Amino acid sequence: MSEEKKDGKSRRELLTLGSAFGLMGLAAAGAAGALFKYMMPVVSYGTPRKFLVPVEDLPDVGDELIFDDMKVVLRRQTEKEVAAISLVCTHLGCTVNRVETGFLCPCHGSQYDSDGIVVGGPAPKTLPWLDIKVVPGGQLEIDTGAALEEGTFFAVV
Amino acid sequence: MNEIIEQAKEFGNKIYDSIFRHRFDNTGLTKSKIMFSNVMLHVQPVKIHKRSVKFKTTMGMGLITFYLFLILALTGILLMFHYVPSTAIGPDGLPDAYSRMLNLRSNVFWGGFVRNMHRWAAHGMVAFVALHMLRVYLAGAHRGGREFNWVIGCILGLLTVFLSYTGYLLPWDQLAFWGVKVGTEIAKLAPGGALIRGILLGDTDVGAEALVRFYVLHVAVLPAVMGFLIAVHFFRIRKDGGLARPADTSKEKQIPDEEFGDVKNNSVFKTARSYKLVEIVKGNEPKVNEEVDQMMFAWPKLIIRELMVLLGVCLVLSAISVFFDAPLEGPADPNHPTNPAKAPWYFLGLQELTSYHGFIGGIVIPGLLAGGVMVLPYIEMFFETFTKTWKTNVPGVWFARERGLLNVLFIGIYVFMLVLIIIGVYFRGENWAIVYPWEHPLSGGGH
């Protein structure tokens, strides 16, 4: 009899405590979720993904043009073939330097050849070759977000 | 006339008594009152073990770390009066945050000194956290009931590093920008890292939003968390019975009694810590501290020593800050890292690791090291519990023979990191290629 009573009491205690902590936990989880959403960025103030290059600004055949702000090198293979290669190191995002043998990263020593293929260092992937579209008004639109196969040249003009 | 003087004295005494509850005579009661009636001092016990004040016991490492934290808080607040976390380009063509650094250096009265002090204290704090940790481990002071405090200490260590990391973005120079760029790219490699990176940067890349977020973390969130955990860390030292010490200290060479003078003890309790004696304990005998002979009053011996350490820290730090300027690279250029782009020295070991493999060197090894070191006392405990022959719980003994293997392994971790840091600082040159410091002048990094 007395044990039953004790049981009843502990059950009541368990229910009270359980619901109290349960509600607190629920509130904490809700608040944490809200805080997470509050902190998550929804608007980007950074550099845009795409940029335009007028056709007449293209480099000479066999030459290259580096777009500092967009971290892109534009290469003209032949009269018509143009490719854009990203200068963002695939290891940890530093900007690689163009050298005679290809590209070198000053942060952790990744080495790429002229086509952006990794030849040394910690870089896991080839430098991304970017998508180029010819848009009306004699301009090229380069999309720095798209990564294509190396050696992807686009016909322009 | 005499009456007036008497009344003035009485009035003066009344004022004194309303502020202080004690005089400064040499009785045990007064020495106790000094300690527990002062909000700053009552954090410490009235009586401490004699070995606690010996240099060999702690080398003052934890205390130095704490003082550096206080200096950082103070100089940090001073710097905030002259700083704006903005990347907007000002009339001088420089980002606001960066031109504020130039302003501090060249215009503000002793502004450069305050900034130097803040930067060097930050470096010192990282170093002394590491040394304090090494001391604690080699002396076995993380054992004997203090295991959880070790975990809190490790979290404090990580917070110190994270505070340094958020702090060095604020000048918005090249070191700042590329350090944070690379650091957050490493975060992206971790599982769920892209989310953490988004929350840290507030944007898709390091920029104005990241500066504001790091600023808030650096000046408000992290110091608050740190302050709270420091309180817990100290509180637990008290509750765990003071500094770790061997089970029997009666044979240890202690500071001789005459060195801290005669104490007139006019209290009821002759030698014991009185608050221990008046405790109501279950059992048949009153609980008496078995080491009463080894206990000494914290006032004034301990307090004076602590103040001496504080003076020493201030002196050395001021001297360094007068003679050496905190580094400031060119304004942040989001398009071109410096070549080589080196992090401050305490991150160069990690940078060296990531230069072999991003994920393994940047996430797996540091994660395993940090996590492993944090639960180290529990690993020891695990083996003790399950093997019964592995006896490594020897608190408060430097280089205890039973802990030889563990000590060697722990020192090994330190040597490993130190070697990586030395390679990173001295043997990496342009494009992170191996160079020899005696062949090439050092460029960039190292700060």
Interface residues (C-beta under 8 A of the other chain):
Chain A: F36 M39 M40 P41 S44 Y45 G46 T47 D68 D69 K71 H91 L92 G93 C94 T95 N97 L104 C105 P106 C107 H108 G109 Q111 G121 P122 P124
Chain B: W178 K181 V182 E185 I186 L195 G198 I199 L201 G202 D203 T204 D205 G207 A208 E209 N335 H336 P337 T338 N339 P340 A341 Q351 T354 S355 Y356 H357 G358 G361 G362 R428 E430 N431 W432 A433
